[in-house]
Amino acid sequence: ETGTVHDHCMRAFRLSASLTGEHGLALMGSGDWNDSMNRVGARGKGESVWLSQFLSVAAQRYAEVAPDENDRAWLNALSAQMNAAVEEFGWDGAWYLRAYTDDGSTLGSASGHCCRIDALAQAWAALAGLDDERVRRALDAAWENLVDEEHGLVKLLTPPFDGVESDPGYIRAYPPGVRENGGQYTHGACWLLLAYIYTGQAERAHKILKML
C-alpha cells in the first residue's frame, strides 16, 4: 500500500474505532494484551475496558504530534469517546471492570467469583486521565487487593481462575497464582507502578519499585 506514515497511523486508528461493541467499548477479540483470555471475546461480541483505555491513550499521544489539524481533532474526539464509554459502562462501583464477555457478563467485577479486580484496568484509568475520584478509589482498591507487601508481589488479578465459574481462555490452564492467572506479571505490574507515579503517590510507587 502507498501513503505516508501518518496515513497508515490514521488508517489503524479509524479501523480500531470501528471495532466497538454494544457498550461502545473496544472489542476484545481473541485476547487484547492478555492473550491468555482468548475466549472472552472469541465470538466477536466481548469488549475490553483495558483496550478502550489503551486506545484512548494512544489517540491522545498521537494527537500531540499528528501533522493534520483535522486528524488531531478526530483523535482527541476518539479519546474522549473511549473515556466516556469506560466511565459509563466500565465502572464497577469501587474500581474499573476488565471486560465484558461474549455473553454480556462482566469480568473484573466485585460480584464475580474469579478475577474480581484486574491491575490493568485500574492502572490505565490513571494513564487515560479518567475521573480523578474514581481513579483514586481504583488505585486504592488495587493496592489493597493486588499488592502483597508481605511476599513482595504485585498480582495481575485476583482471585485466580479456578475453573468453577467461567472459561475466559487458556489462562485457566495455569495453576492459580501462576503467570497471568493471579501471579505477578512484571510488565503489567510496571503499569500499576506508573499509575501511582502519575497520580503523585510516591510512597506506593517506591514500594512497588523495590518489590519489582
C-alpha positions as CSV (number, residue, x, y, z in Angstrom):
1,E,0.0,0.0,0.0
2,T,1.1,3.6,-0.6
3,G,0.8,6.5,1.8
4,T,2.7,8.3,4.4
5,V,3.4,7.0,7.9
6,H,0.7,9.4,9.1
7,D,-1.8,7.9,6.6
8,H,-1.0,4.4,7.9
9,C,-1.4,5.5,11.5
10,M,-4.8,7.1,10.8
11,R,-6.0,4.1,9.0
12,A,-5.1,1.9,12.0
13,F,-6.9,4.4,14.4
14,R,-10.0,4.5,12.2
15,L,-10.2,0.7,12.0
16,S,-9.8,0.4,15.7
17,A,-12.5,3.0,16.3
18,S,-14.9,0.9,14.1
19,L,-14.4,-2.2,16.1
20,T,-16.6,-1.5,19.1
21,G,-19.3,-3.4,20.8
22,E,-22.7,-2.9,22.4
23,H,-21.3,-0.6,25.1
24,G,-19.1,1.4,22.7
25,L,-16.0,-0.2,24.1
26,A,-13.2,-1.7,22.0
27,L,-13.8,-5.3,21.0
28,M,-11.7,-7.9,23.0
29,G,-11.2,-10.2,20.1
30,S,-9.1,-13.3,20.8
31,G,-7.3,-11.6,23.7
32,D,-6.1,-8.0,24.0
33,W,-2.9,-7.5,26.0
34,N,-3.7,-10.7,27.9
35,D,-3.8,-13.2,25.1
36,S,-4.5,-16.0,27.6
37,M,-8.0,-14.5,27.9
38,N,-8.5,-15.8,24.3
39,R,-12.1,-16.9,24.7
40,V,-13.6,-13.7,26.4
41,G,-14.4,-12.2,23.0
42,A,-13.8,-15.0,20.6
43,R,-17.3,-14.8,19.2
44,G,-16.9,-11.1,18.3
45,K,-19.0,-9.5,21.0
46,G,-16.8,-9.3,24.0
47,E,-15.5,-5.9,24.9
48,S,-12.3,-4.8,26.6
49,V,-12.3,-2.0,29.1
50,W,-8.5,-2.0,29.2
51,L,-8.2,-1.9,25.3
52,S,-10.6,1.1,25.3
53,Q,-8.3,2.9,27.8
54,F,-5.3,2.0,25.8
55,L,-6.9,3.3,22.6
56,S,-7.7,6.5,24.4
57,V,-4.1,7.0,25.5
58,A,-2.7,6.1,22.1
59,A,-5.1,8.6,20.4
60,Q,-4.2,11.3,22.9
61,R,-0.5,10.8,22.4
62,Y,-0.6,10.7,18.6
63,A,-2.8,13.8,18.5
64,E,0.1,15.7,20.1
65,V,2.3,15.1,17.0
66,A,-0.1,14.4,14.2
67,P,0.6,16.8,11.3
68,D,-3.0,17.3,10.2
69,E,-5.3,19.6,12.3
70,N,-8.5,17.8,11.4
71,D,-6.9,14.4,12.3
72,R,-5.8,15.8,15.6
73,A,-9.3,16.9,16.4
74,W,-10.7,13.5,15.3
75,L,-8.1,11.7,17.5
76,N,-9.0,13.8,20.6
77,A,-12.6,13.1,19.9
78,L,-11.9,9.4,19.8
79,S,-10.0,9.6,23.1
80,A,-12.9,11.4,24.7
81,Q,-15.4,8.9,23.2
82,M,-13.5,5.9,24.7
83,N,-13.2,7.6,28.0
84,A,-16.9,8.3,28.1
85,A,-17.7,4.7,27.3
86,V,-15.4,3.4,30.0
87,E,-16.9,5.8,32.6
88,E,-20.4,4.8,31.7
89,F,-20.0,1.1,31.3
90,G,-16.6,0.2,32.8
91,W,-17.1,1.4,36.4
92,D,-18.0,-1.3,38.9
93,G,-18.6,1.0,42.0
94,A,-15.1,0.8,43.5
95,W,-12.9,0.0,40.6
96,Y,-13.0,-0.5,36.8
97,L,-14.1,-3.7,35.1
98,R,-11.7,-5.6,32.9
99,A,-14.1,-6.7,30.2
100,Y,-17.5,-7.8,29.0
101,T,-17.6,-11.4,27.7
102,D,-19.4,-12.5,24.5
103,D,-22.5,-13.4,26.5
104,G,-22.6,-9.9,28.2
105,S,-21.3,-10.9,31.6
106,T,-18.7,-8.9,33.3
107,L,-15.1,-9.7,34.1
108,G,-13.3,-7.9,36.8
109,S,-16.3,-7.2,38.9
110,A,-16.7,-7.4,42.7
111,S,-19.7,-9.6,42.1
112,G,-17.7,-12.3,40.3
113,H,-16.1,-15.4,41.6
114,C,-12.8,-15.1,39.9
115,C,-10.8,-12.0,38.6
116,R,-12.8,-9.6,40.8
117,I,-10.2,-6.9,40.1
118,D,-7.5,-6.7,37.4
119,A,-4.5,-4.4,37.7
120,L,-4.5,-3.3,34.0
121,A,-7.9,-1.5,34.1
122,Q,-7.0,0.4,37.3
123,A,-3.6,1.4,36.0
124,W,-4.7,2.6,32.6
125,A,-7.6,4.5,34.1
126,A,-5.0,6.8,35.6
127,L,-2.9,6.9,32.4
128,A,-6.1,7.7,30.3
129,G,-6.9,10.6,32.6
130,L,-10.3,9.3,33.8
131,D,-12.3,10.8,36.7
132,D,-9.9,11.8,39.5
133,E,-12.0,10.5,42.3
134,R,-12.7,7.2,40.6
135,V,-9.0,6.7,39.7
136,R,-8.1,7.4,43.3
137,R,-10.6,4.7,44.5
138,A,-9.5,2.3,41.9
139,L,-5.8,2.6,42.8
140,D,-6.6,2.3,46.5
141,A,-8.5,-0.9,45.6
142,A,-5.6,-2.2,43.5
143,W,-3.2,-1.6,46.4
144,E,-5.5,-3.3,48.9
145,N,-6.3,-6.4,46.7
146,L,-3.3,-6.8,44.4
147,V,-0.2,-5.6,46.2
148,D,1.2,-8.2,48.6
149,E,3.8,-6.4,50.6
150,E,4.5,-9.4,52.8
151,H,5.7,-11.5,49.9
152,G,6.8,-8.7,47.7
153,L,4.4,-9.4,44.8
154,V,2.1,-7.3,42.6
155,K,-0.6,-9.6,41.3
156,L,-2.1,-9.2,37.9
157,L,-5.6,-10.1,39.1
158,T,-7.3,-11.7,42.0
159,P,-8.8,-14.2,42.8
160,P,-7.3,-16.5,40.1
161,F,-9.5,-18.5,37.7
162,D,-10.1,-21.9,39.2
163,G,-12.4,-23.5,36.6
164,V,-15.6,-23.1,38.7
165,E,-17.4,-20.2,37.1
166,S,-16.1,-19.1,33.7
167,D,-14.0,-20.1,30.8
168,P,-12.0,-17.0,29.7
169,G,-9.4,-18.9,27.8
170,Y,-6.2,-20.8,28.3
171,I,-5.4,-18.6,31.3
172,R,-7.5,-21.2,33.3
173,A,-4.9,-23.9,32.4
174,Y,-2.3,-22.2,34.6
175,P,-2.5,-23.2,38.3
176,P,-4.0,-20.4,40.5
177,G,-1.3,-17.8,41.3
178,V,0.9,-18.7,38.3
179,R,1.7,-16.4,35.4
180,E,-1.3,-14.4,34.2
181,N,-3.6,-16.4,36.4
182,G,-3.2,-14.3,39.5
183,G,0.6,-14.2,39.6
184,Q,2.9,-11.3,39.2
185,Y,3.3,-10.5,35.5
186,T,6.0,-7.9,35.8
187,H,5.4,-5.6,32.8
188,G,1.8,-5.4,33.8
189,A,2.9,-4.5,37.3
190,C,5.0,-1.8,35.8
191,W,1.9,-0.1,34.5
192,L,0.5,0.0,38.0
193,L,3.7,1.5,39.2
194,L,3.4,4.1,36.5
195,A,-0.1,4.9,37.6
196,Y,1.0,5.6,41.1
197,I,3.7,7.9,39.8
198,Y,1.2,9.7,37.5
199,T,-1.1,10.3,40.5
200,G,1.7,11.5,42.8
201,Q,1.6,8.5,45.1
202,A,5.4,8.5,45.7
203,E,5.4,6.2,48.7
204,R,3.4,3.4,47.0
205,A,5.4,3.9,43.8
206,H,8.7,3.4,45.6
207,K,7.4,0.3,47.4
208,I,6.4,-1.3,44.1
209,L,9.7,-0.4,42.5
210,K,11.5,-2.1,45.4
211,M,9.3,-5.2,45.0
212,L,9.9,-5.4,41.3
